[in-house]
Amino acid sequence: MPSKKSRVRARNVQTGIEKRRRTRVELIAAAFRVFADKGLEAPVIDDFILASGLSRGTFYNHFKTREEILKAVADVNTSSR
């Protein structure tokens, strides 16, 4: 049977994974709204940061460019069909 310390560590890892997933979903949802409002070419990274209410560092932890977040929005939109 795993020790209490290893169970706590495993739970913390799982919590971190879930938090990261939720944050990515929040960013993608905000990006969807921004692209819907401004079109595909006009938005800049600051638009996604402002719309999501998350920090610039958080944005860059998930996406390096505007094109990466556009691809993520397109992938989510395509997979939900």
PDB file of N, CA, C and O in Angstrom, chain B, residues numbered from 101:
ATOM      1  N   MET B 101       0.849  -1.182   0.000  1.00  0.00           N
ATOM      2  CA  MET B 101       0.000   0.000   0.000  1.00  0.00           C
ATOM      3  C   MET B 101       0.898   1.250   0.000  1.00  0.00           C
ATOM      4  O   MET B 101       1.864   1.323   0.760  1.00  0.00           O
ATOM      5  N   PRO B 102       0.571   2.238  -0.861  1.00  0.00           N
ATOM      6  CA  PRO B 102       1.394   3.446  -0.936  1.00  0.00           C
ATOM      7  C   PRO B 102       1.349   4.212   0.383  1.00  0.00           C
ATOM      8  O   PRO B 102       0.360   4.165   1.113  1.00  0.00           O
ATOM      9  N   SER B 103       2.432   4.911   0.667  1.00  0.00           N
ATOM     10  CA  SER B 103       2.488   5.721   1.888  1.00  0.00           C
ATOM     11  C   SER B 103       1.583   6.945   1.739  1.00  0.00           C
ATOM     12  O   SER B 103       1.183   7.327   0.639  1.00  0.00           O
ATOM     13  N   LYS B 104       1.280   7.537   2.887  1.00  0.00           N
ATOM     14  CA  LYS B 104       0.440   8.736   2.876  1.00  0.00           C
ATOM     15  C   LYS B 104       1.098   9.841   2.051  1.00  0.00           C
ATOM     16  O   LYS B 104       0.427  10.565   1.315  1.00  0.00           O
ATOM     17  N   LYS B 105       2.421   9.958   2.184  1.00  0.00           N
ATOM     18  CA  LYS B 105       3.158  10.985   1.445  1.00  0.00           C
ATOM     19  C   LYS B 105       3.035  10.789  -0.063  1.00  0.00           C
ATOM     20  O   LYS B 105       2.854  11.759  -0.800  1.00  0.00           O
ATOM     21  N   SER B 106       3.132   9.558  -0.524  1.00  0.00           N
ATOM     22  CA  SER B 106       3.026   9.312  -1.964  1.00  0.00           C
ATOM     23  C   SER B 106       1.600   9.508  -2.463  1.00  0.00           C
ATOM     24  O   SER B 106       1.396   9.929  -3.602  1.00  0.00           O
ATOM     25  N   ARG B 107       0.608   9.205  -1.621  1.00  0.00           N
ATOM     26  CA  ARG B 107      -0.797   9.446  -2.015  1.00  0.00           C
ATOM     27  C   ARG B 107      -1.069  10.943  -2.127  1.00  0.00           C
ATOM     28  O   ARG B 107      -1.752  11.391  -3.047  1.00  0.00           O
ATOM     29  N   VAL B 108      -0.529  11.710  -1.183  1.00  0.00           N
ATOM     30  CA  VAL B 108      -0.708  13.167  -1.210  1.00  0.00           C
ATOM     31  C   VAL B 108      -0.029  13.734  -2.450  1.00  0.00           C
ATOM     32  O   VAL B 108      -0.598  14.580  -3.140  1.00  0.00           O
ATOM     33  N   ARG B 109       1.174  13.277  -2.732  1.00  0.00           N
ATOM     34  CA  ARG B 109       1.899  13.745  -3.917  1.00  0.00           C
ATOM     35  C   ARG B 109       1.117  13.420  -5.187  1.00  0.00           C
ATOM     36  O   ARG B 109       1.000  14.263  -6.077  1.00  0.00           O
ATOM     37  N   ALA B 110       0.584  12.208  -5.276  1.00  0.00           N
ATOM     38  CA  ALA B 110      -0.188  11.811  -6.457  1.00  0.00           C
ATOM     39  C   ALA B 110      -1.440  12.680  -6.600  1.00  0.00           C
ATOM     40  O   ALA B 110      -1.807  13.080  -7.704  1.00  0.00           O
ATOM     41  N   ARG B 111      -2.088  12.966  -5.466  1.00  0.00           N
ATOM     42  CA  ARG B 111      -3.289  13.816  -5.508  1.00  0.00           C
ATOM     43  C   ARG B 111      -2.916  15.230  -5.948  1.00  0.00           C
ATOM     44  O   ARG B 111      -3.643  15.846  -6.728  1.00  0.00           O
ATOM     45  N   ASN B 112      -1.790  15.749  -5.455  1.00  0.00           N
ATOM     46  CA  ASN B 112      -1.345  17.090  -5.847  1.00  0.00           C
ATOM     47  C   ASN B 112      -1.013  17.159  -7.335  1.00  0.00           C
ATOM     48  O   ASN B 112      -1.317  18.149  -8.001  1.00  0.00           O
ATOM     49  N   VAL B 113      -0.394  16.116  -7.844  1.00  0.00           N
ATOM     50  CA  VAL B 113      -0.088  16.061  -9.279  1.00  0.00           C
ATOM     51  C   VAL B 113      -1.384  16.077 -10.078  1.00  0.00           C
ATOM     52  O   VAL B 113      -1.508  16.822 -11.050  1.00  0.00           O
ATOM     53  N   GLN B 114      -2.344  15.263  -9.671  1.00  0.00           N
ATOM     54  CA  GLN B 114      -3.626  15.208 -10.375  1.00  0.00           C
ATOM     55  C   GLN B 114      -4.350  16.555 -10.309  1.00  0.00           C
ATOM     56  O   GLN B 114      -4.940  16.992 -11.297  1.00  0.00           O
ATOM     57  N   THR B 115      -4.306  17.206  -9.155  1.00  0.00           N
ATOM     58  CA  THR B 115      -4.931  18.522  -9.004  1.00  0.00           C
ATOM     59  C   THR B 115      -4.283  19.531  -9.950  1.00  0.00           C
ATOM     60  O   THR B 115      -4.978  20.331 -10.577  1.00  0.00           O
ATOM     61  N   GLY B 116      -2.953  19.493 -10.053  1.00  0.00           N
ATOM     62  CA  GLY B 116      -2.237  20.394 -10.959  1.00  0.00           C
ATOM     63  C   GLY B 116      -2.606  20.159 -12.414  1.00  0.00           C
ATOM     64  O   GLY B 116      -2.764  21.107 -13.184  1.00  0.00           O
ATOM     65  N   ILE B 117      -2.742  18.895 -12.786  1.00  0.00           N
ATOM     66  CA  ILE B 117      -3.121  18.549 -14.160  1.00  0.00           C
ATOM     67  C   ILE B 117      -4.514  19.086 -14.461  1.00  0.00           C
ATOM     68  O   ILE B 117      -4.743  19.653 -15.530  1.00  0.00           O
ATOM     69  N   GLU B 118      -5.443  18.913 -13.531  1.00  0.00           N
ATOM     70  CA  GLU B 118      -6.815  19.401 -13.726  1.00  0.00           C
ATOM     71  C   GLU B 118      -6.862  20.927 -13.804  1.00  0.00           C
ATOM     72  O   GLU B 118      -7.575  21.491 -14.633  1.00  0.00           O
ATOM     73  N   LYS B 119      -6.097  21.586 -12.937  1.00  0.00           N
ATOM     74  CA  LYS B 119      -6.073  23.054 -12.951  1.00  0.00           C
ATOM     75  C   LYS B 119      -5.519  23.554 -14.284  1.00  0.00           C
ATOM     76  O   LYS B 119      -6.052  24.505 -14.856  1.00  0.00           O
ATOM     77  N   ARG B 120      -4.475  22.934 -14.774  1.00  0.00           N
ATOM     78  CA  ARG B 120      -3.895  23.320 -16.058  1.00  0.00           C
ATOM     79  C   ARG B 120      -4.902  23.117 -17.192  1.00  0.00           C
ATOM     80  O   ARG B 120      -4.998  23.947 -18.096  1.00  0.00           O
ATOM     81  N   ARG B 121      -5.648  22.015 -17.144  1.00  0.00           N
ATOM     82  CA  ARG B 121      -6.663  21.744 -18.169  1.00  0.00           C
ATOM     83  C   ARG B 121      -7.763  22.808 -18.130  1.00  0.00           C
ATOM     84  O   ARG B 121      -8.180  23.318 -19.170  1.00  0.00           O
ATOM     85  N   ARG B 122      -8.229  23.136 -16.919  1.00  0.00           N
ATOM     86  CA  ARG B 122      -9.284  24.158 -16.788  1.00  0.00           C
ATOM     87  C   ARG B 122      -8.806  25.515 -17.285  1.00  0.00           C
ATOM     88  O   ARG B 122      -9.554  26.235 -17.946  1.00  0.00           O
ATOM     89  N   THR B 123      -7.571  25.864 -16.971  1.00  0.00           N
ATOM     90  CA  THR B 123      -7.019  27.146 -17.419  1.00  0.00           C
ATOM     91  C   THR B 123      -6.943  27.186 -18.941  1.00  0.00           C
ATOM     92  O   THR B 123      -7.281  28.199 -19.553  1.00  0.00           O
ATOM     93  N   ARG B 124      -6.505  26.098 -19.549  1.00  0.00           N
ATOM     94  CA  ARG B 124      -6.430  26.035 -21.011  1.00  0.00           C
ATOM     95  C   ARG B 124      -7.823  26.186 -21.620  1.00  0.00           C
ATOM     96  O   ARG B 124      -7.993  26.880 -22.622  1.00  0.00           O
ATOM     97  N   VAL B 125      -8.813  25.540 -21.019  1.00  0.00           N
ATOM     98  CA  VAL B 125     -10.195  25.656 -21.502  1.00  0.00           C
ATOM     99  C   VAL B 125     -10.676  27.102 -21.382  1.00  0.00           C
ATOM    100  O   VAL B 125     -11.332  27.614 -22.289  1.00  0.00           O
ATOM    101  N   GLU B 126     -10.356  27.756 -20.275  1.00  0.00           N
ATOM    102  CA  GLU B 126     -10.728  29.169 -20.110  1.00  0.00           C
ATOM    103  C   GLU B 126     -10.102  30.039 -21.191  1.00  0.00           C
ATOM    104  O   GLU B 126     -10.770  30.904 -21.759  1.00  0.00           O
ATOM    105  N   LEU B 127      -8.832  29.815 -21.475  1.00  0.00           N
ATOM    106  CA  LEU B 127      -8.146  30.586 -22.514  1.00  0.00           C
ATOM    107  C   LEU B 127      -8.769  30.343 -23.888  1.00  0.00           C
ATOM    108  O   LEU B 127      -8.964  31.286 -24.655  1.00  0.00           O
ATOM    109  N   ILE B 128      -9.074  29.112 -24.194  1.00  0.00           N
ATOM    110  CA  ILE B 128      -9.668  28.785 -25.495  1.00  0.00           C
ATOM    111  C   ILE B 128     -11.061  29.404 -25.615  1.00  0.00           C
ATOM    112  O   ILE B 128     -11.416  29.929 -26.670  1.00  0.00           O
ATOM    113  N   ALA B 129     -11.849  29.344 -24.540  1.00  0.00           N
ATOM    114  CA  ALA B 129     -13.187  29.951 -24.563  1.00  0.00           C
ATOM    115  C   ALA B 129     -13.088  31.461 -24.771  1.00  0.00           C
ATOM    116  O   ALA B 129     -13.856  32.037 -25.541  1.00  0.00           O
ATOM    117  N   ALA B 130     -12.149  32.094 -24.088  1.00  0.00           N
ATOM    118  CA  ALA B 130     -11.949  33.539 -24.268  1.00  0.00           C
ATOM    119  C   ALA B 130     -11.508  33.838 -25.695  1.00  0.00           C
ATOM    120  O   ALA B 130     -11.972  34.802 -26.303  1.00  0.00           O
ATOM    121  N   ALA B 131     -10.619  33.018 -26.224  1.00  0.00           N
ATOM    122  CA  ALA B 131     -10.137  33.220 -27.594  1.00  0.00           C
ATOM    123  C   ALA B 131     -11.272  33.060 -28.600  1.00  0.00           C
ATOM    124  O   ALA B 131     -11.348  33.803 -29.578  1.00  0.00           O
ATOM    125  N   PHE B 132     -12.145  32.102 -28.363  1.00  0.00           N
ATOM    126  CA  PHE B 132     -13.297  31.916 -29.241  1.00  0.00           C
ATOM    127  C   PHE B 132     -14.122  33.204 -29.300  1.00  0.00           C
ATOM    128  O   PHE B 132     -14.525  33.650 -30.374  1.00  0.00           O
ATOM    129  N   ARG B 133     -14.365  33.791 -28.124  1.00  0.00           N
ATOM    130  CA  ARG B 133     -15.142  35.044 -28.078  1.00  0.00           C
ATOM    131  C   ARG B 133     -14.404  36.171 -28.796  1.00  0.00           C
ATOM    132  O   ARG B 133     -15.014  36.951 -29.528  1.00  0.00           O
ATOM    133  N   VAL B 134     -13.100  36.253 -28.585  1.00  0.00           N
ATOM    134  CA  VAL B 134     -12.310  37.315 -29.217  1.00  0.00           C
ATOM    135  C   VAL B 134     -12.312  37.154 -30.731  1.00  0.00           C
ATOM    136  O   VAL B 134     -12.536  38.123 -31.456  1.00  0.00           O
ATOM    137  N   PHE B 135     -12.064  35.942 -31.214  1.00  0.00           N
ATOM    138  CA  PHE B 135     -12.075  35.720 -32.664  1.00  0.00           C
ATOM    139  C   PHE B 135     -13.463  35.985 -33.251  1.00  0.00           C
ATOM    140  O   PHE B 135     -13.571  36.528 -34.351  1.00  0.00           O
ATOM    141  N   ALA B 136     -14.511  35.613 -32.543  1.00  0.00           N
ATOM    142  CA  ALA B 136     -15.876  35.866 -33.021  1.00  0.00           C
ATOM    143  C   ALA B 136     -16.143  37.364 -33.104  1.00  0.00           C
ATOM    144  O   ALA B 136     -16.832  37.827 -34.014  1.00  0.00           O
ATOM    145  N   ASP B 137     -15.603  38.114 -32.163  1.00  0.00           N
ATOM    146  CA  ASP B 137     -15.838  39.556 -32.111  1.00  0.00           C
ATOM    147  C   ASP B 137     -14.953  40.334 -33.090  1.00  0.00           C
ATOM    148  O   ASP B 137     -15.419  41.274 -33.735  1.00  0.00           O
ATOM    149  N   LYS B 138     -13.677  39.944 -33.202  1.00  0.00           N
ATOM    150  CA  LYS B 138     -12.718  40.738 -33.970  1.00  0.00           C
ATOM    151  C   LYS B 138     -12.298  40.116 -35.293  1.00  0.00           C
ATOM    152  O   LYS B 138     -11.610  40.759 -36.086  1.00  0.00           O
ATOM    153  N   GLY B 139     -12.699  38.886 -35.541  1.00  0.00           N
ATOM    154  CA  GLY B 139     -12.262  38.208 -36.757  1.00  0.00           C
ATOM    155  C   GLY B 139     -10.987  37.432 -36.502  1.00  0.00           C
ATOM    156  O   GLY B 139     -10.492  37.390 -35.376  1.00  0.00           O
ATOM    157  N   LEU B 140     -10.459  36.820 -37.538  1.00  0.00           N
ATOM    158  CA  LEU B 140      -9.298  35.943 -37.378  1.00  0.00           C
ATOM    159  C   LEU B 140      -7.965  36.673 -37.413  1.00  0.00           C
ATOM    160  O   LEU B 140      -6.997  36.204 -36.813  1.00  0.00           O
ATOM    161  N   GLU B 141      -7.890  37.796 -38.093  1.00  0.00           N
ATOM    162  CA  GLU B 141      -6.604  38.478 -38.277  1.00  0.00           C
ATOM    163  C   GLU B 141      -6.364  39.617 -37.288  1.00  0.00           C
ATOM    164  O   GLU B 141      -5.209  39.921 -36.989  1.00  0.00           O
ATOM    165  N   ALA B 142      -7.399  40.248 -36.778  1.00  0.00           N
ATOM    166  CA  ALA B 142      -7.237  41.463 -35.960  1.00  0.00           C
ATOM    167  C   ALA B 142      -6.751  41.227 -34.527  1.00  0.00           C
ATOM    168  O   ALA B 142      -5.990  42.052 -34.021  1.00  0.00           O
ATOM    169  N   PRO B 143      -7.142  40.160 -33.854  1.00  0.00           N
ATOM    170  CA  PRO B 143      -6.775  40.031 -32.435  1.00  0.00           C
ATOM    171  C   PRO B 143      -5.263  39.932 -32.211  1.00  0.00           C
ATOM    172  O   PRO B 143      -4.517  39.393 -33.029  1.00  0.00           O
ATOM    173  N   VAL B 144      -4.853  40.476 -31.073  1.00  0.00           N
ATOM    174  CA  VAL B 144      -3.468  40.337 -30.613  1.00  0.00           C
ATOM    175  C   VAL B 144      -3.509  39.619 -29.265  1.00  0.00           C
ATOM    176  O   VAL B 144      -4.572  39.496 -28.656  1.00  0.00           O
ATOM    177  N   ILE B 145      -2.385  39.159 -28.816  1.00  0.00           N
ATOM    178  CA  ILE B 145      -2.336  38.370 -27.591  1.00  0.00           C
ATOM    179  C   ILE B 145      -2.958  39.118 -26.405  1.00  0.00           C
ATOM    180  O   ILE B 145      -3.621  38.503 -25.570  1.00  0.00           O
ATOM    181  N   ASP B 146      -2.755  40.408 -26.328  1.00  0.00           N
ATOM    182  CA  ASP B 146      -3.365  41.183 -25.235  1.00  0.00           C
ATOM    183  C   ASP B 146      -4.884  41.056 -25.224  1.00  0.00           C
ATOM    184  O   ASP B 146      -5.491  41.121 -24.155  1.00  0.00           O
ATOM    185  N   ASP B 147      -5.512  40.879 -26.379  1.00  0.00           N
ATOM    186  CA  ASP B 147      -6.964  40.691 -26.429  1.00  0.00           C
ATOM    187  C   ASP B 147      -7.373  39.410 -25.700  1.00  0.00           C
ATOM    188  O   ASP B 147      -8.376  39.394 -24.986  1.00  0.00           O
ATOM    189  N   PHE B 148      -6.608  38.353 -25.876  1.00  0.00           N
ATOM    190  CA  PHE B 148      -6.927  37.074 -25.224  1.00  0.00           C
ATOM    191  C   PHE B 148      -6.677  37.158 -23.722  1.00  0.00           C
ATOM    192  O   PHE B 148      -7.426  36.595 -22.923  1.00  0.00           O
ATOM    193  N   ILE B 149      -5.622  37.862 -23.353  1.00  0.00           N
ATOM    194  CA  ILE B 149      -5.304  38.036 -21.940  1.00  0.00           C
ATOM    195  C   ILE B 149      -6.415  38.818 -21.256  1.00  0.00           C
ATOM    196  O   ILE B 149      -6.885  38.431 -20.186  1.00  0.00           O
ATOM    197  N   LEU B 150      -6.830  39.909 -21.867  1.00  0.00           N
ATOM    198  CA  LEU B 150      -7.894  40.737 -21.308  1.00  0.00           C
ATOM    199  C   LEU B 150      -9.212  39.967 -21.222  1.00  0.00           C
ATOM    200  O   LEU B 150      -9.899  40.025 -20.203  1.00  0.00           O
ATOM    201  N   ALA B 151      -9.561  39.257 -22.272  1.00  0.00           N
ATOM    202  CA  ALA B 151     -10.824  38.512 -22.305  1.00  0.00           C
ATOM    203  C   ALA B 151     -10.852  37.370 -21.295  1.00  0.00           C
ATOM    204  O   ALA B 151     -11.911  37.048 -20.754  1.00  0.00           O
ATOM    205  N   SER B 152      -9.714  36.763 -21.039  1.00  0.00           N
ATOM    206  CA  SER B 152      -9.677  35.630 -20.121  1.00  0.00           C
ATOM    207  C   SER B 152      -9.522  36.065 -18.663  1.00  0.00           C
ATOM    208  O   SER B 152      -9.899  35.332 -17.748  1.00  0.00           O
ATOM    209  N   GLY B 153      -8.971  37.250 -18.456  1.00  0.00           N
ATOM    210  CA  GLY B 153      -8.713  37.703 -17.095  1.00  0.00           C
ATOM    211  C   GLY B 153      -7.505  37.027 -16.470  1.00  0.00           C
ATOM    212  O   GLY B 153      -7.279  37.140 -15.265  1.00  0.00           O
ATOM    213  N   LEU B 154      -6.732  36.327 -17.281  1.00  0.00           N
ATOM    214  CA  LEU B 154      -5.543  35.629 -16.803  1.00  0.00           C
ATOM    215  C   LEU B 154      -4.300  36.462 -17.117  1.00  0.00           C
ATOM    216  O   LEU B 154      -4.361  37.422 -17.885  1.00  0.00           O
ATOM    217  N   SER B 155      -3.197  36.091 -16.526  1.00  0.00           N
ATOM    218  CA  SER B 155      -1.972  36.863 -16.710  1.00  0.00           C
ATOM    219  C   SER B 155      -1.284  36.521 -18.034  1.00  0.00           C
ATOM    220  O   SER B 155      -1.559  35.494 -18.654  1.00  0.00           O
ATOM    221  N   ARG B 156      -0.397  37.400 -18.438  1.00  0.00           N
ATOM    222  CA  ARG B 156       0.388  37.190 -19.653  1.00  0.00           C
ATOM    223  C   ARG B 156       1.217  35.908 -19.527  1.00  0.00           C
ATOM    224  O   ARG B 156       1.318  35.131 -20.476  1.00  0.00           O
ATOM    225  N   GLY B 157       1.806  35.696 -18.350  1.00  0.00           N
ATOM    226  CA  GLY B 157       2.592  34.486 -18.128  1.00  0.00           C
ATOM    227  C   GLY B 157       1.764  33.229 -18.270  1.00  0.00           C
ATOM    228  O   GLY B 157       2.223  32.234 -18.832  1.00  0.00           O
ATOM    229  N   THR B 158       0.544  33.271 -17.763  1.00  0.00           N
ATOM    230  CA  THR B 158      -0.349  32.118 -17.888  1.00  0.00           C
ATOM    231  C   THR B 158      -0.648  31.852 -19.354  1.00  0.00           C
ATOM    232  O   THR B 158      -0.637  30.701 -19.791  1.00  0.00           O
ATOM    233  N   PHE B 159      -0.915  32.909 -20.118  1.00  0.00           N
ATOM    234  CA  PHE B 159      -1.150  32.725 -21.545  1.00  0.00           C
ATOM    235  C   PHE B 159       0.035  32.017 -22.185  1.00  0.00           C
ATOM    236  O   PHE B 159      -0.132  31.035 -22.909  1.00  0.00           O
ATOM    237  N   TYR B 160       1.237  32.523 -21.913  1.00  0.00           N
ATOM    238  CA  TYR B 160       2.430  31.971 -22.556  1.00  0.00           C
ATOM    239  C   TYR B 160       2.808  30.587 -22.019  1.00  0.00           C
ATOM    240  O   TYR B 160       3.565  29.865 -22.667  1.00  0.00           O
ATOM    241  N   ASN B 161       2.301  30.215 -20.865  1.00  0.00           N
ATOM    242  CA  ASN B 161       2.501  28.843 -20.394  1.00  0.00           C
ATOM    243  C   ASN B 161       1.724  27.844 -21.243  1.00  0.00           C
ATOM    244  O   ASN B 161       2.067  26.663 -21.292  1.00  0.00           O
ATOM    245  N   HIS B 162       0.685  28.317 -21.906  1.00  0.00           N
ATOM    246  CA  HIS B 162      -0.177  27.441 -22.699  1.00  0.00           C
ATOM    247  C   HIS B 162       0.006  27.616 -24.205  1.00  0.00           C
ATOM    248  O   HIS B 162      -0.094  26.648 -24.959  1.00  0.00           O
ATOM    249  N   PHE B 163       0.273  28.840 -24.644  1.00  0.00           N
ATOM    250  CA  PHE B 163       0.381  29.138 -26.074  1.00  0.00           C
ATOM    251  C   PHE B 163       1.542  30.089 -26.313  1.00  0.00           C
ATOM    252  O   PHE B 163       1.763  31.012 -25.529  1.00  0.00           O
ATOM    253  N   LYS B 164       2.277  29.871 -27.384  1.00  0.00           N
ATOM    254  CA  LYS B 164       3.409  30.739 -27.710  1.00  0.00           C
ATOM    255  C   LYS B 164       3.004  31.880 -28.635  1.00  0.00           C
ATOM    256  O   LYS B 164       3.601  32.956 -28.600  1.00  0.00           O
ATOM    257  N   THR B 165       1.984  31.642 -29.464  1.00  0.00           N
ATOM    258  CA  THR B 165       1.601  32.629 -30.474  1.00  0.00           C
ATOM    259  C   THR B 165       0.084  32.711 -30.612  1.00  0.00           C
ATOM    260  O   THR B 165      -0.661  31.871 -30.107  1.00  0.00           O
ATOM    261  N   ARG B 166      -0.336  33.743 -31.306  1.00  0.00           N
ATOM    262  CA  ARG B 166      -1.752  33.907 -31.634  1.00  0.00           C
ATOM    263  C   ARG B 166      -2.213  32.748 -32.520  1.00  0.00           C
ATOM    264  O   ARG B 166      -3.344  32.276 -32.405  1.00  0.00           O
ATOM    265  N   GLU B 167      -1.331  32.303 -33.394  1.00  0.00           N
ATOM    266  CA  GLU B 167      -1.672  31.211 -34.307  1.00  0.00           C
ATOM    267  C   GLU B 167      -1.908  29.907 -33.542  1.00  0.00           C
ATOM    268  O   GLU B 167      -2.770  29.113 -33.919  1.00  0.00           O
ATOM    269  N   GLU B 168      -1.147  29.686 -32.470  1.00  0.00           N
ATOM    270  CA  GLU B 168      -1.351  28.469 -31.670  1.00  0.00           C
ATOM    271  C   GLU B 168      -2.718  28.466 -31.001  1.00  0.00           C
ATOM    272  O   GLU B 168      -3.383  27.431 -30.961  1.00  0.00           O
ATOM    273  N   ILE B 169      -3.145  29.610 -30.476  1.00  0.00           N
ATOM    274  CA  ILE B 169      -4.457  29.638 -29.826  1.00  0.00           C
ATOM    275  C   ILE B 169      -5.569  29.548 -30.873  1.00  0.00           C
ATOM    276  O   ILE B 169      -6.620  28.965 -30.610  1.00  0.00           O
ATOM    277  N   LEU B 170      -5.342  30.120 -32.051  1.00  0.00           N
ATOM    278  CA  LEU B 170      -6.316  29.972 -33.135  1.00  0.00           C
ATOM    279  C   LEU B 170      -6.471  28.504 -33.513  1.00  0.00           C
ATOM    280  O   LEU B 170      -7.589  28.030 -33.712  1.00  0.00           O
ATOM    281  N   LYS B 171      -5.367  27.788 -33.613  1.00  0.00           N
ATOM    282  CA  LYS B 171      -5.422  26.354 -33.921  1.00  0.00           C
ATOM    283  C   LYS B 171      -6.173  25.596 -32.834  1.00  0.00           C
ATOM    284  O   LYS B 171      -6.962  24.701 -33.139  1.00  0.00           O
ATOM    285  N   ALA B 172      -5.938  25.943 -31.560  1.00  0.00           N
ATOM    286  CA  ALA B 172      -6.636  25.281 -30.463  1.00  0.00           C
ATOM    287  C   ALA B 172      -8.131  25.515 -30.533  1.00  0.00           C
ATOM    288  O   ALA B 172      -8.919  24.600 -30.295  1.00  0.00           O
ATOM    289  N   VAL B 173      -8.528  26.753 -30.863  1.00  0.00           N
ATOM    290  CA  VAL B 173      -9.962  27.066 -31.025  1.00  0.00           C
ATOM    291  C   VAL B 173     -10.537  26.248 -32.186  1.00  0.00           C
ATOM    292  O   VAL B 173     -11.619  25.674 -32.064  1.00  0.00           O
ATOM    293  N   ALA B 174      -9.832  26.197 -33.281  1.00  0.00           N
ATOM    294  CA  ALA B 174     -10.304  25.437 -34.458  1.00  0.00           C
ATOM    295  C   ALA B 174     -10.392  23.943 -34.125  1.00  0.00           C
ATOM    296  O   ALA B 174     -11.343  23.276 -34.532  1.00  0.00           O
ATOM    297  N   ASP B 175      -9.404  23.411 -33.384  1.00  0.00           N
ATOM    298  CA  ASP B 175      -9.415  21.993 -33.019  1.00  0.00           C
ATOM    299  C   ASP B 175     -10.606  21.664 -32.128  1.00  0.00           C
ATOM    300  O   ASP B 175     -11.256  20.637 -32.321  1.00  0.00           O
ATOM    301  N   VAL B 176     -10.897  22.517 -31.163  1.00  0.00           N
ATOM    302  CA  VAL B 176     -12.039  22.288 -30.283  1.00  0.00           C
ATOM    303  C   VAL B 176     -13.328  22.369 -31.067  1.00  0.00           C
ATOM    304  O   VAL B 176     -14.227  21.546 -30.891  1.00  0.00           O
ATOM    305  N   ASN B 177     -13.417  23.371 -31.939  1.00  0.00           N
ATOM    306  CA  ASN B 177     -14.623  23.553 -32.737  1.00  0.00           C
ATOM    307  C   ASN B 177     -14.837  22.383 -33.682  1.00  0.00           C
ATOM    308  O   ASN B 177     -15.976  21.968 -33.894  1.00  0.00           O
ATOM    309  N   THR B 178     -13.774  21.846 -34.249  1.00  0.00           N
ATOM    310  CA  THR B 178     -13.867  20.720 -35.170  1.00  0.00           C
ATOM    311  C   THR B 178     -14.223  19.427 -34.446  1.00  0.00           C
ATOM    312  O   THR B 178     -15.014  18.628 -34.947  1.00  0.00           O
ATOM    313  N   SER B 179     -13.645  19.224 -33.277  1.00  0.00           N
ATOM    314  CA  SER B 179     -13.878  17.977 -32.548  1.00  0.00           C
ATOM    315  C   SER B 179     -15.263  17.910 -31.923  1.00  0.00           C
ATOM    316  O   SER B 179     -15.716  16.825 -31.557  1.00  0.00           O
ATOM    317  N   SER B 180     -15.948  19.045 -31.790  1.00  0.00           N
ATOM    318  CA  SER B 180     -17.286  19.033 -31.180  1.00  0.00           C
ATOM    319  C   SER B 180     -18.378  18.762 -32.203  1.00  0.00           C
ATOM    320  O   SER B 180     -19.558  18.728 -31.854  1.00  0.00           O
ATOM    321  N   ARG B 181     -18.003  18.569 -33.453  1.00  0.00           N
ATOM    322  CA  ARG B 181     -19.010  18.298 -34.495  1.00  0.00           C
ATOM    323  C   ARG B 181     -19.388  16.844 -34.512  1.00  0.00           C
ATOM    324  O   ARG B 181     -20.220  16.432 -35.321  1.00  0.00           O
TER     325      ARG B 181
END
